[in-house]
Amino acid sequence: MQRKRGRDSTNGRFIPLEEARRRPRETIVETVKKPCPEKPERK
Protein backbone atom coordinates (compact mmCIF):
# COMPACT_ATOMS: atom_id res chain seq x y z
CA MET A 1 0.00 0.00 0.00
CA GLN A 2 1.28 3.45 -0.85
CA ARG A 3 0.49 6.79 0.70
CA LYS A 4 0.88 10.33 -0.56
CA ARG A 5 2.72 12.84 1.64
CA GLY A 6 3.23 16.55 1.17
CA ARG A 7 6.66 18.01 1.95
CA ASP A 8 7.77 21.62 2.07
CA SER A 9 10.82 22.02 -0.18
CA THR A 10 12.28 24.97 1.76
CA ASN A 11 12.58 23.31 5.17
CA GLY A 12 11.81 19.62 4.46
CA ARG A 13 8.91 19.33 6.90
CA PHE A 14 5.77 17.34 6.20
CA ILE A 15 2.67 19.42 5.54
CA PRO A 16 -0.97 18.57 4.80
CA LEU A 17 -1.57 17.16 1.32
CA GLU A 18 -4.15 19.82 0.46
CA GLU A 19 -1.66 22.60 1.22
CA ALA A 20 1.01 20.90 -0.89
CA ARG A 21 -1.31 20.74 -3.88
CA ARG A 22 -2.22 24.41 -3.38
CA ARG A 23 1.46 25.52 -3.49
CA PRO A 24 3.12 23.42 -6.24
CA ARG A 25 6.16 25.72 -6.61
CA GLU A 26 7.20 25.40 -2.96
CA THR A 27 6.18 21.83 -2.18
CA ILE A 28 6.59 18.23 -3.29
CA VAL A 29 3.97 15.47 -3.17
CA GLU A 30 5.77 12.20 -2.45
CA THR A 31 4.60 8.61 -2.63
CA VAL A 32 5.75 6.71 0.45
CA LYS A 33 5.52 2.93 0.51
CA LYS A 34 4.25 1.24 3.65
CA PRO A 35 7.10 -0.72 5.26
CA CYS A 36 6.86 -4.50 5.14
CA PRO A 37 6.57 -6.28 8.49
CA GLU A 38 9.86 -7.77 9.56
CA LYS A 39 10.03 -11.55 9.64
CA PRO A 40 11.46 -13.24 12.75
CA GLU A 41 14.89 -14.78 12.30
CA ARG A 42 15.11 -18.54 11.89
CA LYS A 43 17.58 -20.56 13.88
N, CA and C atoms as a LAMMPS dump frame, in Angstrom:
ITEM: TIMESTEP
0
ITEM: NUMBER OF ATOMS
129
ITEM: BOX BOUNDS ff ff ff
-5.0000000000000000e+02 5.0000000000000000e+02
-5.0000000000000000e+02 5.0000000000000000e+02
-5.0000000000000000e+02 5.0000000000000000e+02
ITEM: ATOMS id mol type element x y z
1 1 1 N 0.83 -1.179 0
2 1 2 C 0 0 0
3 1 3 C 0.877 1.246 0
4 2 1 N 0.497 2.237 -0.75
5 2 2 C 1.283 3.452 -0.854
6 2 3 C 0.468 4.629 -0.345
7 3 1 N 1.155 5.605 0.188
8 3 2 C 0.493 6.791 0.7
9 3 3 C 1.149 8.032 0.118
10 4 1 N 0.366 9.061 -0.068
11 4 2 C 0.882 10.33 -0.557
12 4 3 C 1.184 11.225 0.644
13 5 1 N 2.309 11.917 0.589
14 5 2 C 2.724 12.838 1.642
15 5 3 C 3.141 14.147 1.004
16 6 1 N 2.795 15.235 1.63
17 6 2 C 3.23 16.552 1.175
18 6 3 C 4.45 16.98 1.96
19 7 1 N 5.436 17.566 1.284
20 7 2 C 6.659 18.012 1.951
21 7 3 C 7.003 19.407 1.462
22 8 1 N 7.344 20.273 2.399
23 8 2 C 7.767 21.624 2.071
24 8 3 C 9.205 21.56 1.569
25 9 1 N 9.476 22.133 0.403
26 9 2 C 10.816 22.023 -0.179
27 9 3 C 11.808 22.999 0.444
28 10 1 N 11.344 24.024 1.157
29 10 2 C 12.276 24.975 1.755
30 10 3 C 12.868 24.445 3.058
31 11 1 N 12.057 23.773 3.892
32 11 2 C 12.582 23.305 5.172
33 11 3 C 12.496 21.784 5.346
34 12 1 N 11.85 21.071 4.421
35 12 2 C 11.808 19.618 4.465
36 12 3 C 10.762 19.023 5.388
37 13 1 N 9.916 19.846 5.973
38 13 2 C 8.91 19.333 6.897
39 13 3 C 7.684 18.835 6.152
40 14 1 N 7.013 17.841 6.77
41 14 2 C 5.771 17.335 6.196
42 14 3 C 4.66 18.348 6.447
43 15 1 N 3.797 18.507 5.448
44 15 2 C 2.667 19.422 5.537
45 15 3 C 1.429 18.686 5.041
46 16 1 N 0.232 19.224 5.303
47 16 2 C -0.974 18.57 4.801
48 16 3 C -0.978 18.477 3.276
49 17 1 N -1.558 17.42 2.76
50 17 2 C -1.565 17.16 1.324
51 17 3 C -2.309 18.246 0.557
52 18 1 N -3.387 18.774 1.131
53 18 2 C -4.15 19.825 0.46
54 18 3 C -3.319 21.083 0.28
55 19 1 N -2.527 21.419 1.304
56 19 2 C -1.664 22.601 1.219
57 19 3 C -0.562 22.397 0.192
58 20 1 N -0.036 21.185 0.086
59 20 2 C 1.012 20.901 -0.886
60 20 3 C 0.491 21.024 -2.313
61 21 1 N -0.725 20.616 -2.539
62 21 2 C -1.306 20.742 -3.878
63 21 3 C -1.659 22.187 -4.199
64 22 1 N -1.904 22.998 -3.181
65 22 2 C -2.218 24.411 -3.377
66 22 3 C -0.973 25.23 -3.724
67 23 1 N 0.213 24.789 -3.247
68 23 2 C 1.463 25.515 -3.488
69 23 3 C 2.464 24.638 -4.239
70 24 1 N 2.239 24.365 -5.53
71 24 2 C 3.121 23.424 -6.243
72 24 3 C 4.552 23.916 -6.436
73 25 1 N 4.791 25.215 -6.423
74 25 2 C 6.162 25.721 -6.605
75 25 3 C 7.039 25.494 -5.388
76 26 1 N 6.431 25.48 -4.207
77 26 2 C 7.198 25.405 -2.965
78 26 3 C 7.129 24.044 -2.287
79 27 1 N 6.37 23.109 -2.85
80 27 2 C 6.176 21.829 -2.179
81 27 3 C 6.354 20.656 -3.135
82 28 1 N 6.454 19.475 -2.542
83 28 2 C 6.59 18.227 -3.292
84 28 3 C 5.572 17.245 -2.73
85 29 1 N 4.863 16.544 -3.6
86 29 2 C 3.966 15.473 -3.172
87 29 3 C 4.699 14.161 -3.429
88 30 1 N 4.996 13.439 -2.357
89 30 2 C 5.772 12.203 -2.449
90 30 3 C 4.868 10.992 -2.271
91 31 1 N 5.267 9.886 -2.855
92 31 2 C 4.604 8.607 -2.633
93 31 3 C 5.497 7.794 -1.712
94 32 1 N 4.977 7.449 -0.544
95 32 2 C 5.749 6.713 0.452
96 32 3 C 5.152 5.325 0.567
97 33 1 N 5.988 4.308 0.397
98 33 2 C 5.524 2.93 0.515
99 33 3 C 5.427 2.535 1.981
100 34 1 N 4.417 1.74 2.294
101 34 2 C 4.252 1.236 3.648
102 34 3 C 5.325 0.185 3.899
103 35 1 N 6.041 0.262 5.019
104 35 2 C 7.103 -0.719 5.259
105 35 3 C 6.542 -2.121 5.461
106 36 1 N 7.27 -3.102 4.986
107 36 2 C 6.864 -4.502 5.136
108 36 3 C 7.134 -4.939 6.575
109 37 1 N 6.297 -5.787 7.132
110 37 2 C 6.565 -6.278 8.489
111 37 3 C 7.816 -7.155 8.469
112 38 1 N 8.622 -7 9.49
113 38 2 C 9.859 -7.771 9.562
114 38 3 C 9.554 -9.217 9.976
115 39 1 N 10.223 -10.136 9.337
116 39 2 C 10.031 -11.546 9.644
117 39 3 C 10.996 -11.938 10.775
118 40 1 N 10.557 -12.798 11.689
119 40 2 C 11.465 -13.236 12.75
120 40 3 C 12.595 -14.096 12.168
121 41 1 N 13.739 -14.019 12.794
122 41 2 C 14.89 -14.776 12.295
123 41 3 C 14.725 -16.256 12.605
124 42 1 N 15.164 -17.089 11.685
125 42 2 C 15.115 -18.538 11.893
126 42 3 C 16.441 -19.013 12.464
127 43 1 N 16.354 -20.013 13.295
128 43 2 C 17.579 -20.563 13.88
129 43 3 C 17.964 -21.856 13.226
